Amino acid sequence: MTQPLAPRPAGVVTAIRGSVVDVRFDGPLPPIYSILRTGAEPPIVIEVLAQRDAHHVRGIALTPTQGLTRGLAVEDTGGPLKAPVGRSILSRMFDVFGNTIDGGPPLTDVEWRSVHRAPPSLAQRATTSEVFETGIKVIDVLMPLERGGKAGLFGGAGVGKTVLLTEMIHNMVGQHEGVSIFCGIGERCREGGELHHDMKAAGVLDSMLMMFGQMNEPPGARFRVGHAALTMAEYFRDDQHRDVLLLIDNIFRFIQAGMEVSGLLGQIPSRLGYQPTMGTELSGLEERIANTDAGAITSIQAVYVPADDFTDPAAVHTFSHLSASIVLSRKRASEGLYPAIDPLQSISKMATPGIVGARHYALAQEIRRTLAQYADLKDIIAMLGLEQLSPDDRKVVGRARRLERFLTQPFFTTEAFTGLKGKLVSLADALDGCEAILRDDFETVAESALYMIGSIAEAKAVPRAKDPEATGREAAHAP
């Protein structure tokens, strides 16, 4: 016969300062990260973050504190914040407490796990670096992602960031048979609704789930939603042995929520007003994203850079965790070159001969060199025309413009809008196409024949006679 559990001591609210709540306990104090509840339905949820003295704890409210008054009784739940895990969580949308917010049926057959988990030990981590193929030419060739790594996605509104994330989810399901998890930190409510609708229309909802800590929620909820999403990702990696693609939008808002929590708790701020524990908090989240013997969590994170200052502490701490940086360009989007990735500003630590191979590395360097030379020549072409360039420079311009168009790609998730069938291009086909263009095999093929195609074989059906004057006119009117 099991012993009955001792009743947990009840506390009393003694002070309220915005989202910060002090609670007095006459018995043993609840541990750090314990969840306290008070008030009627829906209850006000408080997470303990400090033990002030022998009888008082200080916590941050994860829900709005309207109606909370001094003297209210507080219940200690006896455990930390937990997230549901299990096969039935797929295709669902959650809040930070693990409640479904998509209007669907209640969850069944799930296990609840603490969101506070240690990163995998060094002994569990895989020691080899593998490339994570996305099926998107420009990413796989110039800025390959790392399986179990973290990539930063830099882009403003309207340049195709969400479309790129959506396509990666689609390709993850079709190519890697993995699970995709979208975590919205400080997300606008309309963006969550639109993403759910788009995923359902694209037919990939069955192998993904979404979790949101919306912009209007208290900082405590926004601060914990990333940990809850990672707990779900770790279940699929460690228990189901599946690869997971974790999309976080926006990692800066996680740091921002931590800054608000730190300020509310009365901690002395560090440089530029950031919390003194920012490095530790970000590392605690990022280090859980790893490649282990069981599987891998590959993360793509949208990163906002405050005032475009890359020396800002938030940007510096985030960059130290990233293995690849993908920069989206508004100028390329305006030219119709989608995906609108700037190949000269985007980088990857995986693009080394020892990882991608000597051929891939040499081709990537040659592509960058050609595009950089074309960027330097654009001003001369605009002022004097292509005819004033040397024959070698004219060849460089032709190669660069064909490379730019070949690196565009129709997406599966935009078929309904563009009327173009989506293409999934293997790395081998993408490299062969770039190599053929650099060899001038397509010097006599119209640039338009290389635009929005998959493999290079699709362009061979549209040849034309060599016409230097026409090429000059095209380059002279180049954006």
C-alpha positions, 0 to 999 in steps of 0.5 A: 500500500502506497503512502498518501502524499503529504498536502502541500502548504498553501501560500498567500500573495503578499505583493504584486508589481505588474507580472511580478508576484511575491508569495508567503509560505509558512511551510517548506518553500517550493523549488525554483521553476515550480508552478503556482496557481491562484484565482478562479477559472482560468487560474493565474499561473506563476513560475517561481524564479527566486526564494527571497528568504525563509518564507517568501518566494518571488515569481513571474506570472505566465498569464495576465494578472487582472483580478490578482489581489494581496491575501489570495490563497496560492496553490503549489502544483509541486512541479515545473511547467510541462509540455505534452509529448506523444504522436497525437500532438502532430498537426495541432497548435499549442500555447505555452501551457500545452493547451490546444488553440486550434479548436480541435478535439482534446488531446489523448494518449500524451505524456507531460514532461518538464520544459526545463531539460539539460542539453545532450551530454558531449558523449551523446552528441554526434561527432561528424558534420553532415549537410542537411539538404533542403532541395533549394538550389541556392541554399544547398550550393552556397550556404549548406545547412548543418544537420543538427545545426542552427541557421539564422534567417535575416529578412524584413517583411515581404521578402519571402521569409515565411514562404521560405520557411514553409517550403523547408517544412514541405521538403522536410516532410517529403525528403527526410520523412521528419517532423517540423515544429514551428515556434512563434515567440512574440508572434502576431496572432494573424501570422499564426492563423495564416501559417496554419491555413497555409500549412493545411492548404499545402498538405503538410500539417500531418507531420508538423505542429505549431506552438505560439507565445503571442505578442500580447501575452506576458513576458513570462509566457513568451520567455518559456514558449521556446523551451516548451517547443524544444521539449516536444522536439526532443521527444521526436528526436530521442524517443521516436528517433526522427529528424526534426526541423525546428523553425523559430520566429523570432529568436530576438523576441526570446532575448527581449522577453528575458530582458523584460523578466529580468527588469521586472525582477529588479536585476541590474541591467547589463550593456544597452539594458540587456539582462546580465544573464542573457548569454546563459539564458540563450545558451540554455535554449540553443545548446539543446538543439543538437545532433545526437546518435538518436536523431537530429534537431535542425533549427532555422531561426529568424533573427532581428538585428536591432537598428541594423547594428550587428555589434548589438549584444543580442546579435553577437550572442545569437551569431555565436550559436549559428552555423549558417546565416541566410540573408534575404534581400529586398532588392532581389525580391523586387527583381523577381529573383526568388528565393530572394537570398543574397548569395554574397552576404549569406555564409555557412561554416559547412562550406569547407572542402573537408565537409562538402568536398573539393568540387563543391567548395571550388564551385561555390567559390567560383560562383561567389567570385563571378557574382561579386565581379558582376556587382562591381561592373554594374555601375560601369554598365549603367553609365557606359554600356556593356560595349565598353567592357573587355570581352572577358568582362562581358563573359563574366556578366553573361555567366553571372546573370545566368547563374542568378536566374538558374538559382531561382526556383519554383516552390511547391507552396506557391504553386497556387499563386504562380501557376508553376509546378514546384521543383525539388532539386538534388545537390548533384543536379544543382552543382552540375547546372552551375558548373555547366554555366561557368564553363559557358555551355549555356552561353548561347541559351537565352537567360530567360530559359534558366529562370524558374527551372529545376535542373539544368536539363530543363533549359536545354530545350530553349536554345538561341543563336548567339547575339552579343548586341542583345546580350548587351541590351539585356545587361544594360537594362539590368536592375 
